Amino acid sequence: MQDVSLIGICVVAFASVFGLLVFLAGVMMTITRVFPVRVSQIDAAVFAAISATVSTLVPGARVTRIEEKKR
């Protein structure tokens, strides 16, 4: 029977997991390039939630415009 060291097993396992993660990263990159994120408008549920929060925090206040700031 062959002598198998614990360090050798760990190196093979690490390399296997690293290779799998690299492959999955490539798949994710391909998917995001094929199906890019679409810019959408603020939907009614988000507008209602923001308006309700503002009216709770500042009674009598009205939401006139909602803008999304990109970082």
SULURLIN-V275959 format. One line per field, one symbol per residue. ss: DSSP state (~ for helix, > for strand, _ for the rest). phi: phi as a letter, one per 30 degrees, with the letter a starting at -180 (. if undefined). A space follows every 50 residues. Layout:
BEGIN
ss=???
phi=???
END
This chain:
BEGIN
ss=_____~~~~~~~~~~~~~~~~~~~~~~~~~~~~~_________~~~~~~~ ~~~~~~~______________
phi=.ddccdddddddddddddddddddddddddddddcddcdcdddddddddd dddddddbeidbccabbccdd
END
